[in-house]
């Protein structure tokens, strides 16, 4: 019960002060009734820490939209993916898997692209 309560409300904030952003990528399905979308926003806020740069929203593949959070030099620090129609499932996962949805953006491939690109990574 406590796990479900945590997923339905925003993440608790840490009392630790961060001095730099932590590169992060977050995926959230628009039809997810298990995890609140506020959690995605809280993860992004925590990851950016004191860095306040530009947020750029773009259409992405397969009906998804992505918001890039960039520092003043234009380096992407975080991405937040909103996956249209996705329930509580892994986007782009195998049809025979549990809690997976083969439709939509391939979350595994996007994570690899993001983290392999490093601090100067492009969204393409």
N, C-alpha and C positions, 0 to 999 in steps of 0.2 A: 504493500500500500504506500509506503514512503517513497519508493522509486517512482510510482505513478504520480504522486503529488509533486515530486521534484521535476518531472518532465512536463507538467502542466503549468508550471510557474517559472518565472525567470530565474536564472542561476544566481546563487548567492555571490556577492562580491567579496573578493579577497581584500584583507586589510593591508597586504603588502603593496608597497609603492613600486611600480615598474619604471625603469628609466629608458627603456627602448621597446619598440614594437616586437611582437613575436609573429612571424609569418604564419598565416592561418588561412584555411579554406573551409567553408561551411556550406552544407547542402540542407535544404529543407523543402519538403513537399507541401504544396498548397492545400492538399486534402488530408494532411496528417492531423488526426484528431487525438493522437497520443502525446506528441511533444509540441508544446506551445512555440509559435514562431518567435516569441519574445526571447526564447533561449538562444536562437541564432544571433539576434541583435546583441544579447549580453556577451556571447563569446567574442563577437567582433570588437565590441567596446573594450573588453578585457585584453584582447590581443593587441590592439593598437596602443594601449596604455596612454602615455602623454602625447603621442604623435597625433596631430590633427592635420590631415591633408585633405585632398579632394576625394569625393566619392563620385564615381562615374558609372551610370547604369547603362547596360548594353543588352540587346537581345542576344541570346546564345542559341545553341543547337536544340532541336527537338522541343520547342515551345518553352524552354527555360529562359529566365533572365538572370543576368549576373551583374552584381555591383562590385566594382573595383575600388579599393581604398588605397590611394597612392600618397606617398610622401611628397615633399616640395620639389624633389628632383624628378618626379614622375615614376619612381620605382613602385611597383605594386606590392603592398604589404599584406593585403588580405583580399579575399574574394568571398562574396556571399551569393550562393546560387539559390534561386527560387524556382522550383520544379513544378510546372503547371500540372495539376491533376494527380500528382504523386501522393499516395497514402504513406503510411509508416513502413517504408521499404527502401532497399538499396537501389538507387537508380542505375539502370543499365546492367543489372545483375541477371544471372541465368534464370530462365523461366522455371526450371525445376527446383530452384532454391527456395528456402523459406525466407519470408520478408524481403523478397527481391522483386523487381519489376524490370523486365527486359526493355520496355519502352522508355524513351527519354534519354537524357544525356548520360554518358558512361562516366559515373562518378570516379571509378578507379582510374581511368585514363586521364581525367581532368586533374585528379590529385597528383598523379605522376608528372604531368605537364607542369603543374604549378610548382611543385617542390624541386624538380630537376632544373627548372629555369632559374632558381635562385633569386636574389634580390632584384635583379634587373629583368625579371621574366616578363614576357609579353603574353597577352591574352589573344589567342588566335583560334 
